[in-house]
């Protein structure tokens, strides 16, 4: 049996590739989320189904899933075939293509609370568009967001995740951010209705922006009645509710967290899982709220919006999710994996947070439910989690670096068995 403390895996080629990149790319990565790879940010050669291979030939059962997009698994034939066919027709036309209507019809048909959409490339820009629409609709300027949630890396909405914000104080920023842009952001604690009520009482809030389930800093469910309370407060004070389903969309079932939890936003954001790894994002809302965008009064632009390859991937992905309904099997596999990890890790203090659907969180701490970013931090041993994830990698299993796991339609019982065996060895090596 392989000793998980002394992996026989080589990462020599990843070390070499990283050194080559560092000479010409700042930090050797192109997203700061990837800086913390161990023993080096890995370089991958290929992916298929539930598996990834790095440039050293190491295979991984992949639960990072491109940070969420690979709901069907890597290199799904329906998606890759559609993209190959689309490439023969062109890439960008500085105009429309026939796939736009087909994709939009699939989205609107799947999500009953959406009447009309706009398409972009990333969740970041769709979140910014949502705030712009809300400001235009309400005539107000401020946006409420929550500690531990993520809505992109750009100045108007990004805050320093490593700092605990003061309620109603200035948003904590990273170096180089615009203080002026952040002045319109109010940061509240998740699951605290009283705090949100105080934020809205000033009457200058255009929108409340949230993940329906906190995913970026641990997996934290809304408390019973919390989403309903937020929705009622928004209606009382005339603010729009923007629900960011970039992560949860199409992972908590076809209708995402809003369908799963039964509370709908005025504006909804989707990305990641809608296009199997191709850059595509959606803002959906009512025809009325999008009308100012449609007549050009509220600006939404972008050279690469609705690129042919991305739309082809989006249509193919949506057709697989709608026509073939992989969710019962994804749910079964996920629950088997969650139950297995709980059984293996209980004595070692491994907690597994799972609300439902194709994602869950591992952490070391009490198994009691957590309710906020601060609560998650207090009940999580980051050092032990980092060691566990390192040992899992040596055993050929790869969740995300923060302990969030994404399950795909490609994961099967064989992958689960391999994962649980690797987890057992990793826990034994801690």
C-alpha positions, -999 to +999 in steps of 0.1 A: +000+000+000+013+035-009+022+056+021+002+088+017+029+107+035+056+098+010+038+099-024+055+080-052+040+104-076+064+126-096+055+163-103+088+170-121+072+181-154+047+203-135+076+220-117+093+225-151+062+239-167+056+262-138+091+276-138+088+282-176+055+302-170+070+322-141+095+336-165+068+353-185+036+351-165+032+368-131+032+341-104+031+315-132-007+314-131-035+334-147-059+334-118-048+341-082-070+312-070-044+289-085-014+303-067-016+279-038-011+246-056+010+220-039+038+210-043+035+233-073+005+247-093-001+216-114-001+216-152-027+193-168-025+175-202-060+162-207-094+154-191-120+128-199-152+121-180-145+121-142-107+121-147-078+145-153-042+137-163-013+160-155+018+164-176+036+138-154+010+112-163-007+113-129-044+105-130-069+122-107-106+116-099-115+152-105-139+170-082-126+205-089-145+203-122-129+234-136-142+252-104-177+240-112-185+241-149-180+205-158-214+192-148-213+166-175-177+157-169-147+165-191-148+163-228-184+151-231-190+139-266-223+158-272-206+190-263-173+185-281-192+173-312-214+204-312-184+227-308-165+210-336-194+214-359-198+250-349-161+258-357-168+250-393-193+279-395-171+306-379-163+321-346-174+358-343-196+377-367-200+411-351-237+402-353-261+374-343-261+337-349-289+311-349-277+295-317-286+325-296-324+320-298-321+282-293-300+287-262-322+315-247-353+294-253-337+265-234-329+288-204-363+305-203-380+272-207-361+256-179-365+284-154-401+296-150-392+329-132-372+341-162-389+358-192-359+373-209-321+371-208-289+388-218-258+367-226-222+375-217-190+357-209-186+356-171-205+357-139-185+388-129-198+409-157-234+396-153-233+406-116-222+441-126-249+443-152-275+432-126-264+461-103-266+485-132-301+474-141-312+477-104-298+512-102-316+523-133-348+507-122-348+522-087-329+555-091-307+544-061-270+537-059-261+513-031-258+475-033-259+451-003-237+420-005-227+394+021-195+385+038-181+352+024-201+355-009-183+360-042-195+381-072-164+385-093-131+402-089-138+437-103-137+468-081-174+476-076-182+442-059-150+425-048-140+426-012-110+412+007-121+377+017-093+374+043-107+403+064-138+402+086-158+432+076-173+456+101-211+458+098-219+490+079-182+499+079-161+504+048-158+474+026-124+457+031-104+461-001-072+446-016-044+467-030-052+489-059-090+488-056-111+519-060-123+533-027-149+554-046-164+523-062-166+504-030-184+533-013-216+521-028-213+486-013-227+477+021-215+444+035-238+424+058-234+391+076-252+361+060-282+348+078-287+380+098-321+395+089-319+423+115-286+435+101-301+435+066-332+454+077-309+481+091-290+483+059-322+487+039-338+512+063-317+541+048-338+539+016-308+542-008-303+505-016-309+495-052-304+458-048-294+430-024-270+406-041-264+371-028-255+335-034-287+316-025-264+291-007-230+305+004-205+285-016-174+306-019-164+305+018-176+271+029-210+257+021-235+275+043-273+271+038-297+299+043-314+295+077-350+284+077-371+314+066-341+335+058-345+338+020-382+345+025-373+372+050-348+387+026-373+387-002-400+404+020-375+431+032-365+438-004-402+443-014-409+464+017-380+488+010-382+488-028-348+471-035-344+444-061-332+409-050-304+396-072-296+359-068-262+348-081-264+312-092-230+311-109-220+281-087-254+267-076-271+270-110-278+236-126-260+219-096-289+218-072-311+203-099-321+217-133-337+247-116-308+254-093-310+267-058-340+289-065-361+259-076-346+237-048-353+263-021-385+278-036-375+315-034-368+334-066-349+366-072-360+396-093-327+391-113-309+358-116-273+351-127-260+319-142-226+308-156-202+279-150-224+247-155-244+261-184-217+256-210-193+227-199-162+249-195-168+274-224-171+311-214-208+318-212-230+336-186-266+346-184-286+374-167-323+365-165-352+385-153-385+399-164-391+414-198-399+447-181-366+449-162-346+441-192-365+465-215-341+495-208-312+472-219-331+461-250-336+497-262-300+508-253-309+530-223-288+507-200-256+497-216-246+460-220-219+454-246-191+429-254-171+418-284-171+382-274-206+378-262-224+349-279-193+335-296-204+306-318-183+280-300-196+290-265-232+290-277-228+256-293-215+243-260-243+260-241-270+245-263-255+210-261-251+212-223-286+224-218-300+198-241-282+170-221-295+184-188-331+189-200-336+159-223-315+132-205-320+143-169-288+131-152-298+145-118-313+114-101-280+095-108-258+125-099-277+128-066-273+091-059-236+092-065-231+123-045-250+110-015-230+077-016-198+097-016-210+120+012-221+091+033-189+073+027-167+103+037-188+109+068-184+073+078-146+073+072-139+107+087-161+110+117-135+099+142-109+121+126-131+152+129-139+154+092-172+171+087-191+170+054-216+197+047-241+187+020-274+206+014-283+186-017-274+184-053-239+179-069-217+198-045-205+195-009-179+209+015-153+190+036-138+207+067-122+196+100-143+207+129-176+199+146-203+185+124-228+211+137-244+233+110-226+266+103-245+298+096-221+324+085-186+331+072-174+338+108-191+306+120-174+286+093-140+300+101-145+292+138-155+256+131-128+249+105-092+238+109-076+251+077-042+235+084-058+200+088-079+205+057-049+216+036-030+185+048-060+162+039-063+177+004-025+174-002-027+137+008-058+132-014-039+146-043-010+122-037-036+094-038-051+107-071-082+126-059-086+163-066-113+185-049-109+223-050-083+239-028-109+251-003-125+217+002-155+222-020-163+191-041-182+192-074-197+159-087-206+154-123-227+131-144-195+113-153-187+102-117-199+066-111-196+039-085-161+030-096-149+066-091-166+068-057-150+036-046-115+048-057-122+082-039-133+066-006-103+043-006-080+072-012-097+092+015-092+064+039-055+063+032-052+101+034-069+102+068-047+074+080-016+094+070-026+126+089 
